[in-house]
């Protein structure tokens, strides 16, 4: 190769490199690197390396916070979070949701998002984070809906924080609208305050309201009567039956309720669980046994899954 030819090639390469440099910088910038890390995190998770997958997701988010808008990123975070119970994972998840809420400019939209995310965090037993997100994003107490006041009061009760304030909030909700859900929240707040006799009275009122609701629907009333019959027929043998045996029996008899009944029973189970803990605190052993038997029959969740 002549020196002239070599020089010409150097000039061509130099000319090509001028537009390439900024394109390469953009193509291989933080956002692209973050997406590569996201793909790598998915591979690590699929191989069972959950901790490494989380580390990669955290690093990807640090490089490109806009990933919070990426559905694939959120899907990967959800997979990791569901399989990692460490405090680090919980804190990372809570931080992501808070970032997502901050990006919503409309106050009403922000409060709605906070409400939904608080439920998600609560399902994962991240009660303190759920309460904090509500405190930071809901309107002042006197401007909230009854449902919002109930939600924040319940999250405070589950977290065991600011219980006096929680009682004020749930009383405000009940003043506007009294139902079994709000009464249940008040009963649980009173229990966490150590006021268990009052809590039991409120919980009994909550369960009475619930029975009124079921009895107002002919199909649910039949279902309720059958629940009582099943327990009576099982007697002492009920304890030896598998967990949730009553649900299976009900669905066999009322297949038309298969879509909604399990979810409805989950709600009822929460009330019975709360009553169980209150009776336990009061030393009412017979009632604790009764509540335990009901939960064994009509809830497939273990006690530590109910709250």
C-alpha positions in Angstrom: 0.0 0.0 0.0 1.5 3.4 -1.0 1.8 6.2 1.5 -0.8 8.2 -0.4 -3.3 5.4 -0.3 -2.7 5.0 3.5 -3.1 8.7 4.0 -6.4 8.7 2.0 -7.7 5.9 4.2 -6.8 7.8 7.4 -8.7 10.8 6.1 -11.8 8.7 5.2 -11.7 7.1 8.7 -11.3 10.5 10.3 -14.3 11.9 8.3 -16.4 8.9 9.3 -15.6 9.2 12.9 -16.8 12.8 13.2 -20.5 12.0 13.1 -20.1 8.6 14.7 -18.7 9.8 18.1 -21.9 11.6 19.3 -24.1 8.9 17.9 -22.1 6.2 19.8 -22.2 8.4 23.0 -26.0 8.6 22.7 -26.5 4.9 21.7 -24.3 3.6 24.5 -25.4 6.3 27.0 -27.0 5.7 30.4 -30.5 4.9 29.1 -29.2 2.2 26.7 -26.9 0.8 29.4 -29.8 0.7 31.8 -31.8 -1.4 29.4 -29.0 -3.8 28.9 -28.8 -4.2 32.6 -32.6 -4.7 32.7 -32.3 -7.6 30.3 -29.4 -9.0 32.3 -31.5 -8.8 35.5 -34.3 -10.8 33.8 -31.7 -13.5 32.9 -30.4 -13.6 36.4 -33.9 -13.9 37.9 -34.7 -16.7 35.5 -31.6 -18.5 36.7 -32.7 -18.1 40.3 -30.2 -15.3 41.2 -32.8 -13.0 42.8 -30.4 -10.9 44.8 -28.2 -10.3 41.7 -31.3 -9.4 39.7 -32.3 -6.8 42.2 -28.8 -5.4 42.3 -28.9 -4.9 38.5 -32.4 -3.4 38.6 -31.2 -0.9 41.3 -28.1 0.0 39.2 -30.2 0.3 36.1 -32.7 2.7 37.8 -29.8 4.7 39.2 -28.4 5.2 35.7 -31.8 6.0 34.1 -34.6 7.0 36.6 -37.0 7.3 33.6 -37.2 3.5 33.7 -40.0 4.0 36.3 -42.2 4.7 33.2 -41.2 1.4 31.5 -43.7 -1.4 32.0 -41.0 -4.1 31.5 -38.9 -2.5 34.3 -41.9 -2.5 36.6 -42.7 -6.1 35.7 -39.1 -7.2 36.5 -39.2 -5.2 39.8 -42.5 -6.9 40.7 -41.0 -10.4 40.0 -38.0 -9.7 42.2 -40.0 -8.1 45.0 -42.4 -11.0 45.1 -39.4 -13.4 45.6 -37.3 -11.3 47.9 -38.4 -10.5 51.4 -35.3 -8.6 52.5 -35.7 -5.1 53.9 -33.5 -3.8 51.1 -35.9 -5.0 48.5 -38.9 -3.5 50.4 -37.1 -0.1 50.6 -36.2 -0.1 47.0 -39.8 -0.9 46.0 -41.2 1.8 48.2 -38.7 4.3 46.8 -39.8 3.5 43.2 -43.5 4.0 44.0 -42.8 7.3 45.7 -40.9 8.4 42.6 -43.8 7.4 40.4 -46.2 9.4 42.5 -44.0 12.5 42.5 -44.2 12.5 38.7 -48.0 13.0 38.8 -48.7 16.7 38.7 -52.4 16.6 39.4 -53.0 16.5 43.2 -56.2 14.3 42.8 -54.3 11.9 40.6 -51.4 11.8 43.1 -53.8 10.9 46.0 -55.5 8.2 43.9 -52.1 6.7 43.0 -51.0 6.9 46.6 -54.2 5.1 47.7 -53.6 2.2 45.2 -49.9 1.9 46.0 -50.6 1.9 49.8 -52.8 -1.2 49.2 -50.1 -2.8 47.2 -47.5 -2.1 49.9 -49.9 -3.3 52.6 -50.3 -6.6 50.8 -46.6 -7.0 51.1 -46.7 -6.0 54.8 -44.8 -2.8 54.2 -47.2 -0.9 56.5 -44.9 1.9 57.5 -44.1 2.8 53.9 -47.8 2.6 53.0 -48.7 5.0 55.8 -46.0 7.4 54.8 -47.0 7.5 51.2 -50.6 8.3 52.2 -49.5 11.0 54.7 -47.4 12.7 52.0 -49.9 12.6 49.2 -53.5 12.6 50.6 -55.2 16.0 51.2 -55.6 17.3 54.7 -57.9 15.2 56.9 -61.0 17.5 56.6 -60.7 17.4 52.8 -60.4 13.6 52.5 -63.2 11.2 51.5 -64.3 8.8 54.2 -62.6 6.0 52.3 -59.3 7.9 52.3 -59.6 8.5 56.0 -60.3 4.9 56.6 -57.3 3.8 54.5 -54.8 6.0 56.3 -56.2 5.1 59.7 -55.9 1.4 58.9 -52.3 1.7 57.6 -51.4 3.6 60.7 -53.0 0.8 62.8 -51.1 -1.9 60.9 -47.9 0.0 61.3 -48.6 0.7 64.9 -47.8 4.4 64.5 -49.7 7.6 65.3 -52.6 5.6 66.7 -54.3 8.6 68.4 -54.4 10.3 65.0 -55.7 7.1 63.4 -58.6 7.1 65.8 -59.5 10.7 64.9 -59.4 9.8 61.2 -61.5 6.7 61.4 -64.0 8.5 63.6 -64.3 11.1 60.9 -64.9 8.4 58.3 -67.6 6.7 60.4 -69.3 10.0 61.1 -69.7 10.3 57.3 -70.6 6.7 56.6 -70.9 3.8 59.0 -70.2 0.3 57.5 -68.5 -2.9 58.5 -65.2 -2.0 56.9 -64.9 1.3 58.8 -66.0 -0.3 62.0 -63.4 -3.0 61.6 -60.7 -0.4 61.2 -61.8 1.4 64.4 -61.8 -1.9 66.3 -58.3 -2.6 65.1 -57.1 0.9 66.0 -58.6 0.5 69.5 -56.9 -2.9 69.9 -53.6 -1.4 68.9 -54.2 1.3 71.5 -54.8 -1.4 74.1 -58.4 -0.5 74.5 -59.6 -4.1 73.9 -63.0 -4.1 75.6 -64.0 -1.1 73.5 -62.4 -2.8 70.5 -64.5 -6.0 71.0 -67.8 -4.0 71.1 -66.9 -2.2 67.9 -65.8 -5.5 66.2 -69.1 -7.2 67.2 -70.9 -4.2 65.6 -68.9 -4.6 62.5 -69.7 -8.3 62.2 -73.4 -7.5 62.8 -73.3 -5.0 60.0 -71.7 -7.6 57.7 -74.4 -10.2 58.6 -77.1 -7.6 57.7 -75.5 -7.2 54.3 -75.3 -10.9 53.6 -78.9 -11.5 54.9 -80.2 -8.8 52.5 -79.2 -11.0 49.6 -81.1 -14.3 49.3 -78.2 -16.3 47.8 -75.7 -15.0 50.4 -78.2 -15.7 53.1 -78.5 -19.3 52.0 -74.7 -19.5 51.9 -74.5 -18.0 55.4 -77.0 -20.5 56.8 -75.1 -23.3 55.1 -71.8 -22.2 56.7 -73.4 -22.5 60.1 -74.8 -25.9 59.3 -71.4 -27.1 58.1 -69.7 -26.1 61.3 -72.4 -27.7 63.4 -72.3 -31.0 61.4 -68.5 -31.1 61.6 -68.4 -30.6 65.3 -65.2 -31.8 67.0 -64.0 -33.4 63.7 -63.6 -30.0 62.0 -60.1 -29.5 63.4 -59.0 -32.6 61.5 -60.2 -31.4 58.2 -57.9 -29.6 55.7 -57.5 -25.8 55.9 -60.4 -24.1 54.0 -62.5 -27.2 54.0 -65.7 -25.1 54.4 -64.9 -23.0 51.3 -64.6 -26.2 49.1 -68.0 -27.4 50.5 -69.7 -24.1 49.8 -68.4 -23.9 46.2 -69.6 -27.4 45.6 -73.1 -26.4 46.6 -73.1 -22.9 45.2 -70.9 -23.1 42.0 -72.6 -19.9 40.7 -70.8 -18.0 43.5 -67.3 -19.3 42.5 -66.2 -16.0 41.0 -66.9 -13.8 44.0 -67.3 -15.9 47.1 -63.6 -16.6 47.8 -62.8 -12.8 47.8 -65.9 -12.1 49.9 -64.8 -14.7 52.4 -61.3 -13.2 52.5 -62.9 -9.9 53.7 -65.0 -11.7 56.4 -61.9 -13.7 57.5 -60.1 -10.4 58.2 -62.9 -9.4 60.6 -62.8 -12.8 62.3 -59.0 -12.6 62.6 -59.2 -9.2 64.2 -61.9 -10.4 66.7 -59.7 -13.4 67.5 -56.7 -11.2 68.4 -58.9 -8.9 70.5 -60.5 -11.9 72.4 -57.0 -13.3 72.9 -55.9 -10.0 74.5 -58.9 -10.2 76.8 -58.3 -13.8 77.7 -61.6 -15.0 76.2 -60.3 -18.5 75.4 -63.7 -20.0 74.3 -64.2 -17.2 71.8 -60.6 -17.5 70.5 -61.3 -21.2 69.9 -64.5 -20.3 68.1 -62.9 -17.8 65.8 -60.0 -20.1 65.1 -62.4 -22.9 64.1 -64.2 -20.5 61.7 -61.0 -19.4 60.1 -59.8 -23.0 59.7 -63.0 -23.8 57.9 -63.6 -20.7 55.8 -60.2 -19.2 55.1 -57.3 -20.8 53.2 -54.9 -18.3 54.5 -52.7 -18.9 57.6 -53.2 -16.5 60.5 -50.0 -14.6 59.7 -51.4 -13.9 56.3 -54.5 -12.1 57.7 -54.2 -8.5 58.9 
